[in-house]
Amino acid sequence: MNVLTSNSTQPVLDALGESFAREGGNGVVVQCDSAKVMLQRIKDGLKGDVVVLGEGAIAELAKLGIVDAATVKPFARARVGVAVKAGAPHPDISTVEAFKRTLLNAKSVAHTVHGASGMYAPVLFERLGIAAEIKAKTVTRPGGFIGVVVASGEAEIAVQQISELLAVPGIELVGPLPDDIQKVFVTSSAIFSDAGAPADARKLLQYFSDPRCAGVFETKGLEAA
């Protein structure tokens, strides 16, 4: 059974797929990409059984008839956080002003371009009034886990969804953004209209909402929806 998703939910889906199989369900293969890229790939014809993406993307796929609108269910909520290289001092991000000072004092700040949190980062910097100062020291990648550039020493600070930061060895989560500038991303799940294994897909979506799975979401930096 094939599940298509974005990078932010790939770690939790890998873990849930493994536990689903251990409990008697069919094997799950997770394929991921940046949120924007995965949505376009699906619109261009990429097939699967289940898709987990932002609620807006799922609504668009339902409107196009690519997924069955009757199967759409909430999946998870994710927040944006900050990470540094393992062993490095943790900067102060406890308030908006403290976070702003941390960004201005950092030698470099990393975020993705096409990921949901990556697209939010420039908006956030503009909102804080420091876009010009940050631009010269920004390290970007098209997508993926941006924490790898912090782990390798290419950047000092990473800004991304917490679930993606936790997936990278060699870095440490400092914490979430302050509430006043936090961005909560809500994801939904759905079954493809032409799924090859619709019965298995329905069982998997039911499994996602099993209360026993809530701890898996939390471990991976997400809140089960």
C-alpha positions as protocol buffer text, in pm:
chain_id: "A"
residue {
  index: 1
  type: MET
  ca { x: 0 y: 0 z: 0 }
}
residue {
  index: 2
  type: ASN
  ca { x: 146 y: 331 z: -111 }
}
residue {
  index: 3
  type: VAL
  ca { x: 121 y: 651 z: 94 }
}
residue {
  index: 4
  type: LEU
  ca { x: 221 y: 985 z: -59 }
}
residue {
  index: 5
  type: THR
  ca { x: 308 y: 1270 z: 174 }
}
residue {
  index: 6
  type: SER
  ca { x: 530 y: 1569 z: 248 }
}
residue {
  index: 7
  type: ASN
  ca { x: 860 y: 1565 z: 436 }
}
residue {
  index: 8
  type: SER
  ca { x: 701 y: 1691 z: 758 }
}
residue {
  index: 9
  type: THR
  ca { x: 481 y: 1383 z: 803 }
}
residue {
  index: 10
  type: GLN
  ca { x: 714 y: 1121 z: 655 }
}
residue {
  index: 11
  type: PRO
  ca { x: 878 y: 1025 z: 989 }
}
residue {
  index: 12
  type: VAL
  ca { x: 547 y: 965 z: 1168 }
}
residue {
  index: 13
  type: LEU
  ca { x: 400 y: 779 z: 870 }
}
residue {
  index: 14
  type: ASP
  ca { x: 705 y: 552 z: 856 }
}
residue {
  index: 15
  type: ALA
  ca { x: 655 y: 470 z: 1225 }
}
residue {
  index: 16
  type: LEU
  ca { x: 278 y: 426 z: 1195 }
}
residue {
  index: 17
  type: GLY
  ca { x: 320 y: 209 z: 887 }
}
residue {
  index: 18
  type: GLU
  ca { x: 558 y: -21 z: 1071 }
}
residue {
  index: 19
  type: SER
  ca { x: 324 y: -57 z: 1372 }
}
residue {
  index: 20
  type: PHE
  ca { x: 24 y: -106 z: 1140 }
}
residue {
  index: 21
  type: ALA
  ca { x: 203 y: -396 z: 970 }
}
residue {
  index: 22
  type: ARG
  ca { x: 307 y: -546 z: 1305 }
}
residue {
  index: 23
  type: GLU
  ca { x: -56 y: -548 z: 1410 }
}
residue {
  index: 24
  type: GLY
  ca { x: -162 y: -741 z: 1102 }
}
residue {
  index: 25
  type: GLY
  ca { x: -212 y: -471 z: 840 }
}
residue {
  index: 26
  type: ASN
  ca { x: -57 y: -478 z: 496 }
}
residue {
  index: 27
  type: GLY
  ca { x: 286 y: -328 z: 443 }
}
residue {
  index: 28
  type: VAL
  ca { x: 306 y: 48 z: 389 }
}
residue {
  index: 29
  type: VAL
  ca { x: 547 y: 221 z: 152 }
}
residue {
  index: 30
  type: VAL
  ca { x: 583 y: 594 z: 218 }
}
residue {
  index: 31
  type: GLN
  ca { x: 692 y: 827 z: -63 }
}
residue {
  index: 32
  type: CYS
  ca { x: 762 y: 1189 z: 27 }
}
residue {
  index: 33
  type: ASP
  ca { x: 865 y: 1522 z: -121 }
}
residue {
  index: 34
  type: SER
  ca { x: 829 y: 1888 z: -32 }
}
residue {
  index: 35
  type: ALA
  ca { x: 464 y: 1978 z: 18 }
}
residue {
  index: 36
  type: LYS
  ca { x: 438 y: 2200 z: -289 }
}
residue {
  index: 37
  type: VAL
  ca { x: 627 y: 1955 z: -509 }
}
residue {
  index: 38
  type: MET
  ca { x: 430 y: 1650 z: -394 }
}
residue {
  index: 39
  type: LEU
  ca { x: 99 y: 1825 z: -459 }
}
residue {
  index: 40
  type: GLN
  ca { x: 208 y: 1907 z: -814 }
}
residue {
  index: 41
  type: ARG
  ca { x: 337 y: 1554 z: -873 }
}
residue {
  index: 42
  type: ILE
  ca { x: -1 y: 1413 z: -773 }
}
residue {
  index: 43
  type: LYS
  ca { x: -183 y: 1662 z: -996 }
}
residue {
  index: 44
  type: ASP
  ca { x: 51 y: 1556 z: -1276 }
}
residue {
  index: 45
  type: GLY
  ca { x: -52 y: 1191 z: -1236 }
}
residue {
  index: 46
  type: LEU
  ca { x: 147 y: 1033 z: -952 }
}
residue {
  index: 47
  type: LYS
  ca { x: -67 y: 754 z: -806 }
}
residue {
  index: 48
  type: GLY
  ca { x: -101 y: 603 z: -461 }
}
residue {
  index: 49
  type: ASP
  ca { x: -354 y: 462 z: -218 }
}
residue {
  index: 50
  type: VAL
  ca { x: -344 y: 723 z: 59 }
}
residue {
  index: 51
  type: VAL
  ca { x: -224 y: 1083 z: 59 }
}
residue {
  index: 52
  type: VAL
  ca { x: -139 y: 1297 z: 362 }
}
residue {
  index: 53
  type: LEU
  ca { x: -83 y: 1667 z: 289 }
}
residue {
  index: 54
  type: GLY
  ca { x: -190 y: 2009 z: 415 }
}
residue {
  index: 55
  type: GLU
  ca { x: -566 y: 2046 z: 451 }
}
residue {
  index: 56
  type: GLY
  ca { x: -576 y: 2300 z: 167 }
}
residue {
  index: 57
  type: ALA
  ca { x: -392 y: 2064 z: -68 }
}
residue {
  index: 58
  type: ILE
  ca { x: -623 y: 1776 z: 19 }
}
residue {
  index: 59
  type: ALA
  ca { x: -927 y: 1998 z: -41 }
}
residue {
  index: 60
  type: GLU
  ca { x: -786 y: 2088 z: -383 }
}
residue {
  index: 61
  type: LEU
  ca { x: -728 y: 1720 z: -470 }
}
residue {
  index: 62
  type: ALA
  ca { x: -1082 y: 1638 z: -359 }
}
residue {
  index: 63
  type: LYS
  ca { x: -1223 y: 1916 z: -577 }
}
residue {
  index: 64
  type: LEU
  ca { x: -1030 y: 1774 z: -873 }
}
residue {
  index: 65
  type: GLY
  ca { x: -1165 y: 1428 z: -801 }
}
residue {
  index: 66
  type: ILE
  ca { x: -818 y: 1283 z: -747 }
}
residue {
  index: 67
  type: VAL
  ca { x: -906 y: 1179 z: -393 }
}
residue {
  index: 68
  type: ASP
  ca { x: -1245 y: 1066 z: -263 }
}
residue {
  index: 69
  type: ALA
  ca { x: -1388 y: 1364 z: -73 }
}
residue {
  index: 70
  type: ALA
  ca { x: -1589 y: 1131 z: 149 }
}
residue {
  index: 71
  type: THR
  ca { x: -1267 y: 980 z: 289 }
}
residue {
  index: 72
  type: VAL
  ca { x: -1098 y: 1306 z: 395 }
}
residue {
  index: 73
  type: LYS
  ca { x: -1001 y: 1302 z: 765 }
}
residue {
  index: 74
  type: PRO
  ca { x: -787 y: 1531 z: 985 }
}
residue {
  index: 75
  type: PHE
  ca { x: -439 y: 1386 z: 1039 }
}
residue {
  index: 76
  type: ALA
  ca { x: -208 y: 1606 z: 1248 }
}
residue {
  index: 77
  type: ARG
  ca { x: -105 y: 1953 z: 1359 }
}
residue {
  index: 78
  type: ALA
  ca { x: 256 y: 2068 z: 1330 }
}
residue {
  index: 79
  type: ARG
  ca { x: 440 y: 2370 z: 1466 }
}
residue {
  index: 80
  type: VAL
  ca { x: 755 y: 2550 z: 1353 }
}
residue {
  index: 81
  type: GLY
  ca { x: 1067 y: 2533 z: 1566 }
}
residue {
  index: 82
  type: VAL
  ca { x: 1435 y: 2624 z: 1583 }
}
residue {
  index: 83
  type: ALA
  ca { x: 1733 y: 2390 z: 1600 }
}
residue {
  index: 84
  type: VAL
  ca { x: 2110 y: 2422 z: 1640 }
}
residue {
  index: 85
  type: LYS
  ca { x: 2399 y: 2181 z: 1602 }
}
residue {
  index: 86
  type: ALA
  ca { x: 2420 y: 1920 z: 1878 }
}
residue {
  index: 87
  type: GLY
  ca { x: 2628 y: 2054 z: 2167 }
}
residue {
  index: 88
  type: ALA
  ca { x: 2598 y: 2418 z: 2063 }
}
residue {
  index: 89
  type: PRO
  ca { x: 2453 y: 2673 z: 2307 }
}
residue {
  index: 90
  type: HIS
  ca { x: 2077 y: 2710 z: 2281 }
}
residue {
  index: 91
  type: PRO
  ca { x: 1985 y: 3069 z: 2191 }
}
residue {
  index: 92
  type: ASP
  ca { x: 1696 y: 3252 z: 2355 }
}
residue {
  index: 93
  type: ILE
  ca { x: 1375 y: 3222 z: 2153 }
}
residue {
  index: 94
  type: SER
  ca { x: 1136 y: 3257 z: 2446 }
}
residue {
  index: 95
  type: THR
  ca { x: 977 y: 3580 z: 2320 }
}
residue {
  index: 96
  type: VAL
  ca { x: 932 y: 3747 z: 1983 }
}
residue {
  index: 97
  type: GLU
  ca { x: 1200 y: 4005 z: 2062 }
}
residue {
  index: 98
  type: ALA
  ca { x: 1440 y: 3738 z: 2189 }
}
residue {
  index: 99
  type: PHE
  ca { x: 1386 y: 3531 z: 1873 }
}
residue {
  index: 100
  type: LYS
  ca { x: 1442 y: 3840 z: 1660 }
}
residue {
  index: 101
  type: ARG
  ca { x: 1771 y: 3914 z: 1839 }
}
residue {
  index: 102
  type: THR
  ca { x: 1879 y: 3552 z: 1795 }
}
residue {
  index: 103
  type: LEU
  ca { x: 1822 y: 3573 z: 1421 }
}
residue {
  index: 104
  type: LEU
  ca { x: 2009 y: 3901 z: 1392 }
}
residue {
  index: 105
  type: ASN
  ca { x: 2303 y: 3768 z: 1596 }
}
residue {
  index: 106
  type: ALA
  ca { x: 2327 y: 3436 z: 1409 }
}
residue {
  index: 107
  type: LYS
  ca { x: 2597 y: 3395 z: 1147 }
}
residue {
  index: 108
  type: SER
  ca { x: 2354 y: 3208 z: 921 }
}
residue {
  index: 109
  type: VAL
  ca { x: 1992 y: 3093 z: 918 }
}
residue {
  index: 110
  type: ALA
  ca { x: 1863 y: 2797 z: 716 }
}
residue {
  index: 111
  type: HIS
  ca { x: 1519 y: 2714 z: 577 }
}
residue {
  index: 112
  type: THR
  ca { x: 1374 y: 2535 z: 275 }
}
residue {
  index: 113
  type: VAL
  ca { x: 1214 y: 2702 z: -25 }
}
residue {
  index: 114
  type: HIS
  ca { x: 923 y: 2476 z: -121 }
}
residue {
  index: 115
  type: GLY
  ca { x: 827 y: 2324 z: 214 }
}
residue {
  index: 116
  type: ALA
  ca { x: 534 y: 2469 z: 408 }
}
residue {
  index: 117
  type: SER
  ca { x: 752 y: 2613 z: 684 }
}
residue {
  index: 118
  type: GLY
  ca { x: 1012 y: 2718 z: 430 }
}
residue {
  index: 119
  type: MET
  ca { x: 756 y: 2932 z: 252 }
}
residue {
  index: 120
  type: TYR
  ca { x: 651 y: 3080 z: 587 }
}
residue {
  index: 121
  type: ALA
  ca { x: 1007 y: 3177 z: 688 }
}
residue {
  index: 122
  type: PRO
  ca { x: 1046 y: 3477 z: 448 }
}
residue {
  index: 123
  type: VAL
  ca { x: 699 y: 3597 z: 550 }
}
residue {
  index: 124
  type: LEU
  ca { x: 803 y: 3573 z: 913 }
}
residue {
  index: 125
  type: PHE
  ca { x: 1130 y: 3763 z: 858 }
}
residue {
  index: 126
  type: GLU
  ca { x: 938 y: 4036 z: 676 }
}
residue {
  index: 127
  type: ARG
  ca { x: 686 y: 4053 z: 959 }
}
residue {
  index: 128
  type: LEU
  ca { x: 969 y: 4094 z: 1210 }
}
residue {
  index: 129
  type: GLY
  ca { x: 1114 y: 4376 z: 1000 }
}
residue {
  index: 130
  type: ILE
  ca { x: 1449 y: 4202 z: 948 }
}
residue {
  index: 131
  type: ALA
  ca { x: 1412 y: 4052 z: 599 }
}
residue {
  index: 132
  type: ALA
  ca { x: 1695 y: 4260 z: 451 }
}
residue {
  index: 133
  type: GLU
  ca { x: 1937 y: 4173 z: 733 }
}
residue {
  index: 134
  type: ILE
  ca { x: 1855 y: 3801 z: 715 }
}
residue {
  index: 135
  type: LYS
  ca { x: 1867 y: 3771 z: 335 }
}
residue {
  index: 136
  type: ALA
  ca { x: 2245 y: 3799 z: 312 }
}
residue {
  index: 137
  type: LYS
  ca { x: 2301 y: 3515 z: 559 }
}
residue {
  index: 138
  type: THR
  ca { x: 2022 y: 3279 z: 459 }
}
residue {
  index: 139
  type: VAL
  ca { x: 2107 y: 2922 z: 359 }
}
residue {
  index: 140
  type: THR
  ca { x: 1832 y: 2750 z: 161 }
}
residue {
  index: 141
  type: ARG
  ca { x: 1759 y: 2416 z: -1 }
}
residue {
  index: 142
  type: PRO
  ca { x: 1465 y: 2342 z: -233 }
}
residue {
  index: 143
  type: GLY
  ca { x: 1317 y: 2099 z: 17 }
}
residue {
  index: 144
  type: GLY
  ca { x: 1397 y: 1812 z: 251 }
}
residue {
  index: 145
  type: PHE
  ca { x: 1520 y: 1824 z: 608 }
}
residue {
  index: 146
  type: ILE
  ca { x: 1701 y: 2156 z: 639 }
}
residue {
  index: 147
  type: GLY
  ca { x: 1859 y: 2046 z: 968 }
}
residue {
  index: 148
  type: VAL
  ca { x: 2125 y: 1859 z: 771 }
}
residue {
  index: 149
  type: VAL
  ca { x: 2296 y: 2188 z: 682 }
}
residue {
  index: 150
  type: VAL
  ca { x: 2318 y: 2273 z: 1053 }
}
residue {
  index: 151
  type: ALA
  ca { x: 2448 y: 1927 z: 1138 }
}
residue {
  index: 152
  type: SER
  ca { x: 2720 y: 1970 z: 874 }
}
residue {
  index: 153
  type: GLY
  ca { x: 2815 y: 2320 z: 995 }
}
residue {
  index: 154
  type: GLU
  ca { x: 2692 y: 2501 z: 684 }
}
residue {
  index: 155
  type: ALA
  ca { x: 2444 y: 2702 z: 890 }
}
residue {
  index: 156
  type: GLU
  ca { x: 2411 y: 2799 z: 1255 }
}
residue {
  index: 157
  type: ILE
  ca { x: 2033 y: 2790 z: 1298 }
}
residue {
  index: 158
  type: ALA
  ca { x: 1755 y: 2597 z: 1124 }
}
residue {
  index: 159
  type: VAL
  ca { x: 1392 y: 2706 z: 1109 }
}
residue {
  index: 160
  type: GLN
  ca { x: 1147 y: 2433 z: 1007 }
}
residue {
  index: 161
  type: GLN
  ca { x: 857 y: 2227 z: 1129 }
}
residue {
  index: 162
  type: ILE
  ca { x: 951 y: 2053 z: 1453 }
}
residue {
  index: 163
  type: SER
  ca { x: 872 y: 1710 z: 1310 }
}
residue {
  index: 164
  type: GLU
  ca { x: 1133 y: 1764 z: 1038 }
}
residue {
  index: 165
  type: LEU
  ca { x: 1397 y: 1897 z: 1278 }
}
residue {
  index: 166
  type: LEU
  ca { x: 1358 y: 1597 z: 1509 }
}
residue {
  index: 167
  type: ALA
  ca { x: 1423 y: 1364 z: 1215 }
}
residue {
  index: 168
  type: VAL
  ca { x: 1781 y: 1488 z: 1169 }
}
residue {
  index: 169
  type: PRO
  ca { x: 2066 y: 1339 z: 1375 }
}
residue {
  index: 170
  type: GLY
  ca { x: 2338 y: 1578 z: 1490 }
}
residue {
  index: 171
  type: ILE
  ca { x: 2113 y: 1870 z: 1577 }
}
residue {
  index: 172
  type: GLU
  ca { x: 1912 y: 1968 z: 1885 }
}
residue {
  index: 173
  type: LEU
  ca { x: 1570 y: 2125 z: 1901 }
}
residue {
  index: 174
  type: VAL
  ca { x: 1582 y: 2458 z: 2085 }
}
residue {
  index: 175
  type: GLY
  ca { x: 1204 y: 2482 z: 2096 }
}
residue {
  index: 176
  type: PRO
  ca { x: 898 y: 2611 z: 1913 }
}
residue {
  index: 177
  type: LEU
  ca { x: 855 y: 2967 z: 1788 }
}
residue {
  index: 178
  type: PRO
  ca { x: 682 y: 3202 z: 2035 }
}
residue {
  index: 179
  type: ASP
  ca { x: 303 y: 3176 z: 2017 }
}
residue {
  index: 180
  type: ASP
  ca { x: 260 y: 3525 z: 1871 }
}
residue {
  index: 181
  type: ILE
  ca { x: 450 y: 3430 z: 1556 }
}
residue {
  index: 182
  type: GLN
  ca { x: 387 y: 3056 z: 1556 }
}
residue {
  index: 183
  type: LYS
  ca { x: 243 y: 2892 z: 1246 }
}
residue {
  index: 184
  type: VAL
  ca { x: 38 y: 2576 z: 1294 }
}
residue {
  index: 185
  type: PHE
  ca { x: 14 y: 2353 z: 988 }
}
residue {
  index: 186
  type: VAL
  ca { x: -286 y: 2120 z: 976 }
}
residue {
  index: 187
  type: THR
  ca { x: -263 y: 1808 z: 761 }
}
residue {
  index: 188
  type: SER
  ca { x: -540 y: 1581 z: 637 }
}
residue {
  index: 189
  type: SER
  ca { x: -549 y: 1230 z: 496 }
}
residue {
  index: 190
  type: ALA
  ca { x: -757 y: 1091 z: 211 }
}
residue {
  index: 191
  type: ILE
  ca { x: -788 y: 789 z: -16 }
}
residue {
  index: 192
  type: PHE
  ca { x: -721 y: 815 z: -388 }
}
residue {
  index: 193
  type: SER
  ca { x: -1034 y: 780 z: -600 }
}
residue {
  index: 194
  type: ASP
  ca { x: -860 y: 510 z: -803 }
}
residue {
  index: 195
  type: ALA
  ca { x: -669 y: 349 z: -514 }
}
residue {
  index: 196
  type: GLY
  ca { x: -544 y: -1 z: -588 }
}
residue {
  index: 197
  type: ALA
  ca { x: -613 y: -118 z: -233 }
}
residue {
  index: 198
  type: PRO
  ca { x: -909 y: 89 z: -107 }
}
residue {
  index: 199
  type: ALA
  ca { x: -1011 y: -153 z: 170 }
}
residue {
  index: 200
  type: ASP
  ca { x: -658 y: -152 z: 314 }
}
residue {
  index: 201
  type: ALA
  ca { x: -646 y: 225 z: 278 }
}
residue {
  index: 202
  type: ARG
  ca { x: -964 y: 263 z: 485 }
}
residue {
  index: 203
  type: LYS
  ca { x: -817 y: 40 z: 756 }
}
residue {
  index: 204
  type: LEU
  ca { x: -501 y: 252 z: 761 }
}
residue {
  index: 205
  type: LEU
  ca { x: -695 y: 578 z: 800 }
}
residue {
  index: 206
  type: GLN
  ca { x: -891 y: 425 z: 1086 }
}
residue {
  index: 207
  type: TYR
  ca { x: -563 y: 318 z: 1245 }
}
residue {
  index: 208
  type: PHE
  ca { x: -426 y: 674 z: 1231 }
}
residue {
  index: 209
  type: SER
  ca { x: -704 y: 786 z: 1467 }
}
residue {
  index: 210
  type: ASP
  ca { x: -655 y: 501 z: 1714 }
}
residue {
  index: 211
  type: PRO
  ca { x: -582 y: 657 z: 2057 }
}
residue {
  index: 212
  type: ARG
  ca { x: -286 y: 420 z: 2091 }
}
residue {
  index: 213
  type: CYS
  ca { x: -113 y: 607 z: 1808 }
}
residue {
  index: 214
  type: ALA
  ca { x: -119 y: 945 z: 1982 }
}
residue {
  index: 215
  type: GLY
  ca { x: 216 y: 877 z: 2149 }
}
residue {
  index: 216
  type: VAL
  ca { x: 376 y: 807 z: 1811 }
}
residue {
  index: 217
  type: PHE
  ca { x: 265 y: 1146 z: 1683 }
}
residue {
  index: 218
  type: GLU
  ca { x: 403 y: 1317 z: 1994 }
}
residue {
  index: 219
  type: THR
  ca { x: 738 y: 1140 z: 1968 }
}
residue {
  index: 220
  type: LYS
  ca { x: 772 y: 1263 z: 1610 }
}
residue {
  index: 221
  type: GLY
  ca { x: 693 y: 1625 z: 1703 }
}
residue {
  index: 222
  type: LEU
  ca { x: 330 y: 1630 z: 1594 }
}
residue {
  index: 223
  type: GLU
  ca { x: -10 y: 1649 z: 1758 }
}
residue {
  index: 224
  type: ALA
  ca { x: -262 y: 1389 z: 1640 }
}
residue {
  index: 225
  type: ALA
  ca { x: -567 y: 1560 z: 1496 }
}
